[in-house]
């Protein structure tokens, strides 16, 4: 499987966050929902609901995390489309 520059950028953002990032954070970095769905479909990332704490409140968020396959794709510099 080859990865596009957009996919590699998104995977790089996820790789820099050991506990994952929220979908809202990824969207704020210019990553689209379509790209996130493609990463999940290709097994490069996982998307799952969760919670986080903001001050004294708990809020529901959707987490995105890089998978081992995503780490390998990011490390393989030869596989860029």
Secondary structure as GFF3:
##gff-version 3
##sequence-region A 1 81
A	DSSP	alpha_helix	5	15	.	.	.	ID=ss1
A	DSSP	beta_strand	21	22	.	.	.	ID=ss2
A	DSSP	alpha_helix	23	28	.	.	.	ID=ss3
A	DSSP	alpha_helix	33	41	.	.	.	ID=ss4
A	DSSP	beta_strand	45	54	.	.	.	ID=ss5
A	DSSP	beta_strand	57	66	.	.	.	ID=ss6
A	DSSP	alpha_helix	68	75	.	.	.	ID=ss7
###
